[in-house]
Amino acid sequence: MRKKKLPLVENVEIIDAGSKGTAIGKTADGLTLMVKNAVPGDVADIQIYRKKKRYAEGNVVQYKKYSEKRTNPVCEHFGVCGGCKWQNLQYDWQLFYKDKEVENNLQRIGGVTDAEKLDVLGSEDIYFYRNKMEFSFSNRRWLTPEEIQSGADFDDRNALGFHIPGMWSKILDINKCWLQPDPSNDIRNAIKGFATENGLTFYDPVNPGGMLRSLMIRTSLSGDVMVLIQFFEDDETKRIALLKFLKESFPQISSLLYAINTKGNDSVYDLDIELYHGMPYITELLDGLKFRIGAKSFYQTNPKQAEVLYGVVKDFADLQGDEVVYDLYTGTGTIAQYIARHCQRVLGVESVAEAVKAAKSSALHNGIQNTDFVCGDMREVFTAEFVATHGRPDVIITDPPRDGMHPKVVEQILQVAPKKVVYVSCNSATQARDIALMHEKYKVVKYRAVDMFPHTHHIESVALLERK
């Protein structure tokens, strides 16, 4: 049975920016349209490809009017690559719509109506701001529509770049990425060139095989560079040749690592990482502190803006020097160490054992003696017994993953009832949900959005809750 043809809707005005970087328009009869690659103020003809009860999804067929909020994307891969979806929207307007989303979520979901809303803080660097990038090798390079329509045969389908959104087996070959500072692009392109010239095979994601599987590059404000290559099939001679080439061609690489990965995924966390050259870590700088970052470490990917974010946390906590602070979901303990000099004691809690180990190590190297870190699942560890053992906190700082806090953790915070809770979130919707659960005992006094990821829809939100 032939599917019903979905309509083409003409002269749709894009009126807003929605979640996950989509644009929002409305048809004459009031149907909401979710549109890709458009920006507020555009007027376009939209081909609907999926229709649901409350909204429809569509693609722009023809622009009738371009918005004054537009700007020309600098990246040659824009619109195909899955990242930087807002690179066609002026940065001031990106901040406007991100800030608006935080405000709407806190008001609509969290019931926050009378808190002080501080101005959104944008990122000083809107290009080349990331300190970590991961790329995939593939022998099934994604072909552009123009290449497909040409009817030509493409013998070289090798690619080193990013997955096409929704097409796990197709990789977009990247020439220049605007996310990570030098020498990231040079290293990636040199690896591809060497592999092509010397017969190193690229990974086949459909019929697993091939030598080169993935590449991770980490940089730091201190000037360190880490390169980790995952190999699927291990040819020792070719592997050593590639690593030697990188060592000699890029003397700025301070940590050159590799791993053999024959698993079904690219995750490094259960792999044995081998050191070929240099140190097994790089060093990141933050407000005079030094943090050792290994291949498996979590660290804020916009390091300059991380200091801005942590400055907001410190400002909201308003520490006087005599407080006991709990830092929940502490990760590698960056926030805990950043505020340690301003309070009596900080206790960090984290579920990832390697992150806790890194937190303890960096605290030792930074000469910080008033922090401690505990490993365990938050909802299992953070109990009344835990508080009795470690002391009741005056302030709790919580920075959970995108899903927010488990209800048991929220319940325990309410039982402990610290004077203040500083809630840091990368998802203001789940932050607002948790704030609503705390409404009986806590009031949001102020909040602020901090942009860590220019040209994406992601935004951090920091809220100060005070006990009623």
C-alpha positions as CSV (number, residue, x, y, z in Angstrom):
1,M,0.0,0.0,0.0
2,R,1.4,3.4,-1.1
3,K,1.9,5.8,1.8
4,K,-0.1,9.0,1.7
5,K,2.0,11.9,0.3
6,L,2.7,14.5,2.9
7,P,2.1,18.1,2.1
8,L,4.4,20.9,1.0
9,V,3.6,23.9,3.1
10,E,4.4,27.3,1.6
11,N,5.5,30.6,3.1
12,V,6.1,29.3,6.6
13,E,7.6,31.9,9.0
14,I,10.1,30.4,11.5
15,I,9.1,32.0,14.8
16,D,11.3,30.4,17.4
17,A,14.2,28.0,18.2
18,G,13.2,24.7,19.8
19,S,15.0,21.9,21.6
20,K,18.0,20.1,20.2
21,G,18.7,22.9,17.7
22,T,15.5,22.7,15.6
23,A,13.6,25.7,14.4
24,I,9.9,26.2,15.0
25,G,7.3,27.4,12.5
26,K,3.5,27.3,12.3
27,T,1.2,26.5,9.5
28,A,-1.9,28.7,8.7
29,D,-4.1,26.2,10.6
30,G,-1.9,26.3,13.7
31,L,0.1,23.1,13.2
32,T,3.6,23.4,14.8
33,L,6.5,22.5,12.4
34,M,9.9,21.4,13.6
35,V,12.4,22.3,10.9
36,K,16.1,21.6,10.4
37,N,18.8,24.2,9.3
38,A,16.4,27.2,9.5
39,V,16.7,30.1,11.9
40,P,14.0,32.4,13.5
41,G,12.9,35.0,11.0
42,D,13.3,32.8,7.9
43,V,10.3,32.4,5.6
44,A,10.4,29.1,3.6
45,D,8.5,26.4,1.9
46,I,8.6,23.3,4.0
47,Q,8.2,19.7,2.9
48,I,6.8,17.7,5.7
49,Y,8.3,14.2,6.1
50,R,6.7,13.1,9.3
51,K,3.4,14.1,10.9
52,K,2.3,13.4,14.4
53,K,-0.8,14.5,16.4
54,R,0.7,17.7,17.9
55,Y,3.4,18.6,15.4
56,A,5.1,17.7,12.2
57,E,8.7,17.6,11.0
58,G,9.9,19.0,7.8
59,N,12.8,20.2,5.6
60,V,13.3,23.5,3.8
61,V,12.6,23.1,0.1
62,Q,13.0,26.8,-0.8
63,Y,13.8,29.9,1.2
64,K,11.5,32.8,0.4
65,K,13.2,35.3,2.8
66,Y,16.3,35.0,4.9
67,S,16.3,36.1,8.5
68,E,18.4,39.1,9.6
69,K,19.5,36.9,12.5
70,R,21.4,34.6,10.0
71,T,25.2,34.6,9.5
72,N,27.3,32.7,7.0
73,P,28.6,29.4,8.4
74,V,32.4,29.3,8.4
75,C,32.6,25.5,8.2
76,E,32.6,23.8,4.8
77,H,30.9,20.8,6.4
78,F,28.0,22.7,7.9
79,G,24.6,21.2,7.3
80,V,26.0,17.7,6.7
81,C,28.1,17.2,9.9
82,G,26.0,16.6,13.0
83,G,27.8,19.3,15.1
84,C,27.6,23.1,15.2
85,K,23.9,23.1,14.0
86,W,23.6,26.8,14.9
87,Q,26.6,28.1,13.0
88,N,24.2,29.9,10.7
89,L,22.7,31.9,13.6
90,Q,24.5,35.0,14.9
91,Y,26.1,34.2,18.3
92,D,24.2,36.9,20.2
93,W,21.0,35.3,19.0
94,Q,22.3,31.8,20.0
95,L,22.7,33.1,23.5
96,F,19.3,34.7,23.4
97,Y,17.5,31.5,22.6
98,K,19.6,29.3,24.9
99,D,18.9,31.7,27.8
100,K,15.2,31.8,26.9
101,E,15.1,28.0,27.0
102,V,16.6,27.9,30.6
103,E,14.1,30.6,31.7
104,N,11.1,28.8,30.2
105,N,12.1,25.4,31.7
106,L,12.6,26.8,35.2
107,Q,9.3,28.7,35.1
108,R,7.2,26.1,33.3
109,I,8.6,22.9,34.9
110,G,10.2,24.2,38.0
111,G,7.6,26.8,39.1
112,V,10.4,29.4,39.4
113,T,8.7,32.7,39.0
114,D,10.3,35.3,41.3
115,A,14.0,34.4,41.3
116,E,16.6,36.8,40.1
117,K,17.7,36.0,36.6
118,L,21.2,37.0,35.8
119,D,22.5,37.7,32.3
120,V,23.7,34.7,30.3
121,L,27.5,34.4,30.0
122,G,28.8,33.7,26.5
123,S,32.0,32.0,25.6
124,E,35.0,34.3,24.8
125,D,36.0,31.8,22.1
126,I,33.3,30.6,19.7
127,Y,35.6,28.6,17.5
128,F,38.5,26.2,18.5
129,Y,37.3,26.0,22.1
130,R,37.2,22.3,22.7
131,N,40.0,20.4,24.3
132,K,38.8,16.9,23.2
133,M,37.7,15.5,19.9
134,E,37.0,12.0,18.8
135,F,37.1,10.9,15.1
136,S,36.2,7.6,13.4
137,F,37.9,5.8,10.6
138,S,35.7,4.1,7.9
139,N,36.1,2.5,4.5
140,R,32.5,3.6,3.8
141,R,32.9,7.3,3.3
142,W,29.6,9.1,3.1
143,L,29.0,10.3,-0.5
144,T,27.4,13.6,-1.1
145,P,24.2,13.8,-3.2
146,E,26.2,15.4,-6.0
147,E,28.7,12.5,-5.9
148,I,25.9,9.9,-6.1
149,Q,24.1,11.7,-8.9
150,S,27.3,11.9,-10.9
151,G,27.3,8.2,-11.5
152,A,31.0,8.0,-11.0
153,D,32.8,5.1,-9.3
154,F,34.7,6.1,-6.2
155,D,37.5,3.6,-5.5
156,D,38.7,5.5,-2.4
157,R,36.0,5.4,0.2
158,N,38.2,5.9,3.2
159,A,37.2,8.6,5.7
160,L,38.4,10.0,9.0
161,G,35.8,12.2,10.6
162,F,32.3,12.1,12.1
163,H,29.3,9.9,11.9
164,I,26.5,11.2,9.7
165,P,23.5,11.8,12.1
166,G,21.2,8.7,12.0
167,M,23.6,6.7,9.8
168,W,25.9,4.8,12.1
169,S,27.9,3.1,9.3
170,K,28.6,6.3,7.3
171,I,31.4,8.7,8.2
172,L,31.8,12.2,6.9
173,D,35.4,12.8,5.9
174,I,36.5,16.0,7.6
175,N,38.9,18.4,6.0
176,K,38.9,21.2,8.6
177,C,37.0,21.2,11.9
178,W,36.5,24.5,13.7
179,L,36.1,23.0,17.2
180,Q,39.6,22.2,18.4
181,P,42.7,24.3,18.3
182,D,45.9,23.5,16.4
183,P,47.5,21.1,15.8
184,S,44.3,19.0,15.8
185,N,43.4,19.4,12.1
186,D,47.0,18.9,11.0
187,I,47.4,15.7,13.1
188,R,44.2,14.2,11.8
189,N,44.9,15.0,8.2
190,A,48.5,13.7,8.5
191,I,47.3,10.4,9.9
192,K,44.9,9.9,7.0
193,G,47.6,10.8,4.5
194,F,50.1,8.5,6.0
195,A,47.6,5.6,6.2
196,T,46.6,6.1,2.6
197,E,50.2,6.2,1.3
198,N,51.3,3.2,3.4
199,G,48.4,0.8,3.0
200,L,46.9,1.0,6.5
201,T,43.3,-0.2,6.1
202,F,40.4,1.7,7.5
203,Y,37.7,0.1,9.7
204,D,34.7,-1.5,8.1
205,P,31.7,-0.9,10.5
206,V,29.4,-3.3,8.6
207,N,31.7,-6.3,8.3
208,P,34.1,-5.6,11.1
209,G,37.7,-5.5,9.8
210,G,40.5,-3.2,9.0
211,M,43.3,-1.7,11.0
212,L,42.5,1.9,11.9
213,R,39.4,2.3,14.1
214,S,39.2,5.6,16.0
215,L,41.3,8.7,16.9
216,M,41.1,10.9,20.0
217,I,43.0,14.1,20.3
218,R,43.1,16.1,23.6
219,T,44.8,19.5,24.0
220,S,45.2,21.7,27.0
221,L,45.7,25.3,27.9
222,S,49.2,24.4,29.1
223,G,50.1,23.4,25.5
224,D,50.1,19.7,26.0
225,V,48.7,17.4,23.2
226,M,47.5,13.8,23.6
227,V,46.8,11.5,20.7
228,L,45.2,8.1,21.2
229,I,44.6,5.7,18.2
230,Q,42.5,2.6,18.5
231,F,43.4,-0.3,16.2
232,F,41.0,-3.1,15.3
233,E,43.4,-5.4,13.5
234,D,46.9,-5.2,14.8
235,D,49.8,-5.1,12.3
236,E,52.7,-4.4,14.6
237,T,55.0,-3.2,11.8
238,K,52.5,-0.7,10.4
239,R,51.3,0.3,13.9
240,I,54.9,1.3,15.0
241,A,55.5,3.0,11.6
242,L,52.4,5.3,12.1
243,L,53.3,6.1,15.8
244,K,56.9,6.8,14.9
245,F,55.7,9.1,12.0
246,L,53.5,11.0,14.5
247,K,56.2,11.3,17.1
248,E,58.7,12.7,14.5
249,S,56.2,14.9,12.7
250,F,54.6,16.5,15.7
251,P,57.1,17.0,18.5
252,Q,54.4,18.9,20.4
253,I,52.6,15.6,21.1
254,S,53.4,15.0,24.8
255,S,51.3,11.9,25.2
256,L,51.1,9.3,22.3
257,L,48.9,6.3,23.1
258,Y,47.3,3.4,21.4
259,A,44.9,0.6,22.2
260,I,43.8,-2.6,20.5
261,N,40.0,-2.7,20.3
262,T,38.1,-5.7,18.9
263,K,34.9,-5.0,20.8
264,G,31.6,-4.0,19.4
265,N,32.0,-0.4,20.4
266,D,34.7,2.4,20.5
267,S,34.6,3.0,24.2
268,V,38.0,3.4,25.8
269,Y,36.9,2.8,29.4
270,D,37.4,-1.0,29.4
271,L,40.5,-1.0,27.2
272,D,44.1,-1.4,28.1
273,I,45.8,1.9,27.0
274,E,49.4,1.5,25.9
275,L,51.9,4.4,26.1
276,Y,54.2,4.7,23.0
277,H,55.8,8.1,23.8
278,G,55.7,10.8,26.4
279,M,53.6,10.8,29.5
280,P,50.3,8.9,30.1
281,Y,48.5,12.2,30.8
282,I,48.4,15.8,29.8
283,T,48.1,18.7,32.3
284,E,45.2,21.2,32.3
285,L,45.3,24.6,34.1
286,L,42.4,26.1,36.1
287,D,42.8,29.2,38.3
288,G,46.3,28.2,39.3
289,L,45.5,24.6,39.8
290,K,46.8,21.7,37.7
291,F,44.8,18.7,36.7
292,R,46.3,15.5,35.1
293,I,44.0,14.3,32.3
294,G,44.4,10.8,31.1
295,A,42.8,9.0,28.1
296,K,39.8,7.9,30.2
297,S,39.4,11.1,32.2
298,F,36.4,13.4,32.2
299,Y,37.1,17.1,32.1
300,Q,35.1,20.1,30.9
301,T,35.7,20.3,27.1
302,N,35.7,24.1,27.1
303,P,38.5,24.7,29.6
304,K,38.4,28.6,29.5
305,Q,34.7,28.7,30.0
306,A,34.9,26.1,32.7
307,E,36.6,28.7,34.9
308,V,33.7,31.1,34.1
309,L,31.2,28.4,35.1
310,Y,33.0,27.5,38.3
311,G,33.2,31.2,39.1
312,V,29.4,31.4,39.0
313,V,29.2,28.3,41.3
314,K,31.6,29.9,43.8
315,D,29.7,33.2,43.7
316,F,26.4,31.6,44.3
317,A,27.8,29.5,47.2
318,D,29.2,32.7,48.8
319,L,31.5,30.7,51.1
320,Q,32.8,32.4,54.2
321,G,35.6,29.9,55.1
322,D,34.0,27.8,57.8
323,E,31.6,25.7,55.7
324,V,31.4,21.9,55.1
325,V,30.6,21.4,51.5
326,Y,29.4,18.3,49.7
327,D,30.2,18.2,46.0
328,L,27.8,15.6,44.5
329,Y,28.7,14.0,41.1
330,T,32.1,15.5,41.6
331,G,33.7,13.8,38.5
332,T,37.5,14.4,38.7
333,G,37.0,16.9,41.5
334,T,37.5,20.1,39.6
335,I,34.8,22.1,41.4
336,A,35.7,20.7,44.8
337,Q,39.3,21.8,44.4
338,Y,38.3,25.1,42.8
339,I,36.3,26.1,46.0
340,A,38.5,24.3,48.6
341,R,40.5,27.3,49.6
342,H,37.3,29.2,50.4
343,C,35.7,26.7,52.9
344,Q,36.6,24.5,55.8
345,R,36.2,21.1,54.0
346,V,34.9,19.6,50.8
347,L,33.6,16.1,50.3
348,G,33.2,14.9,46.7
349,V,31.1,11.9,45.8
350,E,31.4,10.2,42.4
351,S,30.4,6.8,41.0
352,V,33.3,6.4,38.5
353,A,36.3,4.9,40.4
354,E,38.9,6.2,37.9
355,A,37.5,9.7,38.3
356,V,37.8,9.5,42.1
357,K,41.3,8.2,41.8
358,A,42.2,11.2,39.5
359,A,40.5,13.6,41.9
360,K,42.6,12.4,44.9
361,S,45.8,12.5,42.8
362,S,45.2,16.0,41.5
363,A,44.3,17.3,45.0
364,L,47.6,15.8,46.2
365,H,49.6,17.4,43.4
366,N,47.9,20.7,44.0
367,G,48.7,20.6,47.7
368,I,45.0,20.7,48.7
369,Q,44.5,19.1,52.1
370,N,40.9,19.8,52.9
371,T,39.2,17.7,50.3
372,D,38.2,14.0,50.4
373,F,36.5,11.9,47.7
374,V,34.2,8.9,48.0
375,C,33.4,6.5,45.3
376,G,29.9,4.9,44.9
377,D,26.5,5.1,43.3
378,M,25.0,8.4,44.5
379,R,21.6,7.0,45.6
380,E,23.3,4.1,47.5
381,V,26.2,6.1,49.1
382,F,24.5,9.4,50.0
383,T,22.5,8.2,53.0
384,A,21.8,9.3,56.6
385,E,24.7,7.0,57.7
386,F,27.0,8.7,55.2
387,V,26.1,12.2,56.6
388,A,26.5,10.9,60.2
389,T,30.0,9.7,59.3
390,H,31.2,12.7,57.3
391,G,29.3,15.6,59.0
392,R,26.3,17.5,58.0
393,P,27.0,19.9,55.0
394,D,26.3,23.6,55.1
395,V,26.3,23.8,51.3
396,I,25.6,21.1,48.7
397,I,26.9,21.6,45.2
398,T,25.4,19.1,42.7
399,D,26.3,18.7,39.0
400,P,24.5,15.6,37.8
401,P,24.4,14.1,34.3
402,R,21.7,15.1,31.8
403,D,19.1,12.9,33.4
404,G,19.3,14.9,36.6
405,M,19.3,13.5,40.1
406,H,17.7,10.3,41.2
407,P,14.5,10.9,43.4
408,K,16.3,9.2,46.3
409,V,19.1,11.7,46.0
410,V,16.6,14.6,46.0
411,E,14.9,13.1,49.0
412,Q,18.1,12.8,50.9
413,I,19.1,16.4,50.2
414,L,15.7,17.4,51.6
415,Q,16.4,15.3,54.7
416,V,19.9,16.8,55.2
417,A,18.5,20.3,54.6
418,P,21.7,22.3,54.0
419,K,21.4,26.1,54.1
420,K,22.2,26.3,50.4
421,V,22.1,24.1,47.3
422,V,23.9,25.2,44.2
423,Y,22.6,23.1,41.3
424,V,24.7,23.0,38.1
425,S,23.0,21.4,35.1
426,C,23.6,20.7,31.4
427,N,19.9,20.0,31.0
428,S,17.7,22.8,32.5
429,A,14.5,20.6,32.0
430,T,15.7,17.9,34.4
431,Q,17.1,20.6,36.7
432,A,13.7,22.3,36.8
433,R,12.0,18.9,37.5
434,D,14.3,18.4,40.5
435,I,13.8,21.9,41.7
436,A,10.1,21.4,41.7
437,L,10.6,18.3,43.9
438,M,12.4,20.5,46.4
439,H,9.9,23.3,46.4
440,E,8.5,22.7,49.9
441,K,11.8,23.3,51.6
442,Y,13.8,25.4,49.1
443,K,13.4,28.6,47.1
444,V,15.4,29.5,44.0
445,V,17.0,32.8,44.8
446,K,18.8,33.3,41.5
447,Y,20.0,31.5,38.4
448,R,22.3,32.0,35.4
449,A,22.9,30.4,32.1
450,V,26.5,29.8,31.0
451,D,27.3,28.9,27.4
452,M,30.0,26.2,27.1
453,F,29.3,25.0,23.6
454,P,28.9,27.8,21.0
455,H,27.0,26.9,17.8
456,T,25.1,24.1,19.5
457,H,21.8,24.1,21.4
458,H,23.5,23.0,24.7
459,I,23.6,25.4,27.6
460,E,24.6,25.1,31.3
461,S,22.3,26.4,34.0
462,V,23.3,27.3,37.6
463,A,20.7,27.9,40.2
464,L,21.0,28.9,43.9
465,L,18.5,27.3,46.2
466,E,18.2,28.6,49.8
467,R,16.4,26.8,52.6
468,K,13.1,28.4,53.5
